[in-house]
Amino acid sequence: MRKAVYNNEELMKNIKSAKRYIDDGAGLYSGSVKSFNSWIVSVNEKLAPYGLTIDESCICSTNDYIAFLDIQFCFDSAGNLQTDLYTKPTDSRAYLNFNSAHPRHTFSGIVYSGCFRLRKIINNQDKLEQRLKELCDCFKNAGYPESLTKNIMQKALASERCLKRKSERTQVEESATPSIRVVSTFGSDADLVKSVKRFASSLSRTRSFSESDVSDRSENLPLTPVLCVDTTA
């Protein structure tokens, strides 16, 4: 696409914006429906030598939504961008059953990520509330308690919409104190933590922990490591 289309100034002169993810694309075209259809023909002619073709395309008018990945968007009569969730007709919207044998925090995490995903996608508060209620109904069908879903839904409604990456919002300063990171499977780590704490002073004197962690740091740093335990499901 870049070689055959994006770098072709003649083909791109009426394209105001274009976004593509693998085989899914969307953009803004300045011109009539007829000229757009002619543009598609020209693009396919350029792509033909590479065995590629655009076999599906659509043009949407004001207030008509167009889908891109899991988002659908349009411009209203006032020219404002409106965004909404897009789900395929075949999406059953089935979620992990609340009675399954998983740690309890797994279920709250599923509800939280689902609600705040909608918070990021939808820019209209009334539409967001509608979609959140639909999502909570799906969770209810999977056995989730209403108190859990309602609490997280209210947090999502009250939160500010933010599209920045987490790394851009917060910068975590690296601790100057050497640390021993323990990665284990989910479960009771009491014995593991106890053992690491017991031998922490000895571990800090071994080459694998001391040199690899503090070789580029000040010699005056404390030798006793800070214990960090990561548990992964």
Residue pairs with C-beta under 8 A, 6 or more apart in sequence:
1 20
1 47
1 52
4 46
4 47
4 49
4 50
5 11
5 12
5 43
5 46
5 47
6 12
6 18
8 46
11 39
11 42
11 43
11 46
12 18
14 29
14 30
14 31
14 35
14 39
15 27
15 28
15 29
15 30
16 27
16 28
16 29
16 30
17 27
17 28
18 25
18 26
18 27
18 28
19 25
19 26
19 27
19 68
21 69
24 68
24 69
25 68
26 66
26 67
26 68
26 73
29 36
29 39
29 59
31 39
33 59
36 59
40 54
40 57
43 54
44 53
44 54
47 53
47 54
58 66
60 66
60 74
62 74
62 75
62 76
62 77
63 74
63 75
63 76
63 77
64 74
65 72
65 73
65 74
65 82
65 84
65 86
66 72
66 73
66 74
67 86
68 86
69 86
70 85
70 86
70 87
70 121
71 83
71 84
71 85
71 86
71 121
72 83
72 84
72 85
72 86
73 81
73 82
73 83
73 84
74 81
74 82
75 81
75 82
76 82
81 123
82 123
82 124
82 127
83 121
83 122
83 123
83 124
84 121
84 122
84 124
84 127
84 131
85 118
85 121
85 122
85 131
87 93
93 138
94 138
94 142
95 110
95 114
95 138
95 139
95 142
95 144
96 102
96 106
96 107
96 110
96 142
97 142
97 143
98 107
98 142
98 143
98 144
98 145
99 143
103 186
103 233
106 233
107 144
107 148
108 148
108 152
111 139
111 144
111 148
111 149
111 152
112 152
114 135
114 139
115 132
115 135
115 152
115 153
115 155
115 156
116 156
116 159
118 128
118 131
118 132
118 135
118 156
119 128
119 156
119 157
119 159
119 161
120 161
120 162
120 163
122 128
122 131
123 161
125 157
128 156
128 157
129 157
132 153
132 156
132 157
133 153
135 149
135 153
136 146
136 149
136 150
136 153
139 149
140 146
140 149
162 169
175 226
176 217
176 218
176 221
177 221
177 222
177 225
177 226
178 204
178 209
178 210
178 213
178 214
178 217
178 221
178 222
178 223
178 225
178 226
179 213
179 225
179 226
179 227
179 228
180 196
180 200
180 203
180 204
180 209
180 225
180 226
180 227
180 228
181 228
181 229
181 230
182 189
182 192
182 193
182 196
182 227
182 228
182 229
182 230
183 230
183 232
184 192
184 229
184 230
184 231
184 232
185 231
185 232
185 233
186 231
186 232
186 233
187 231
189 229
189 231
192 229
193 227
193 229
196 203
196 227
196 229
197 227
200 224
200 225
200 227
201 223
201 224
203 209
203 225
204 210
204 223
204 224
204 225
205 223
209 225
210 223
213 225
214 221
